[in-house]
Amino acid sequence: MTKDHWICFALLVACCFAAAAGCDRSGGGVVVKGTLLDGGQPAVFTQDSHEYELQFFPLDDAGDFAKAPSYRTNVDNKDGTFQVRDLAGRKGIPPGKYRVAIYRMYDSRDVWQGKFGQRTSPFTVEVKPGEPVTIELKGAKPTGPAGPT
C-alpha cells in the first residue's frame, strides 16, 4: 500500500468510528411534551422568581429505580407546559415508565423541601411516542416523609 492508500484507509476508519459514536443505540428517544396541572388548570406563576422543575427518573419492570440517568426540565410559567429531552437537549428520552419528581422553586430553593422528590413523589408516567403527559398536582400526597433527594 502506498502512503496515499494508508491515508485514505485511516480517514475511512476515522469516519466509521465517528458515525458509530453518533448512533442512538437506545432505539430512539421520545421528546416528551406535557402539561402540569393544578386543579385541572395549568400550573402557572406570575412572578419570575417562582418556577416548577420536573425530574424524570426511569423505572425498571419491577417499578424500582433503573440504573440510568434522570432527565430534568422546567415548566413554562405562562402555560404550564414542558418538554423533556436527553441530557444534551437534542434528542428525546427512552420510552418507558418514569417517576416524576416535582420541585416548586423560589430563588433557587425547593420550597416544598423534597415533598415530591425522587423517593416521595406519587407521580409516575408512561412515556410513549406521540402521547402527551399530563400531571395533576391537586390532591397529590407524598409517598413518604420529605427530605433531601
Sequence and secondary structure as in RCSB ss.txt:
>XXXX:A:sequence
MTKDHWICFALLVACCFAAAAGCDRSGGGVVVKGTLLDGGQPAVFTQDSHEYELQFFPLDDAGDFAKAPSYRTNV
DNKDGTFQVRDLAGRKGIPPGKYRVAIYRMYDSRDVWQGKFGQRTSPFTVEVKPGEPVTIELKGAKPTGPAGPT
>XXXX:A:secstr
  HHHHHHHHHHHHHHHHHHHT  TTS  B EEEEEEETTEE   SSTTEEEEEEEEEB TTSSB SS  EEEE 
 TTT EEEE  TTSSS B SEEEEEEEEEEETTEETTTTTTSTTT   EEEE TT  EEEE TT   SS     
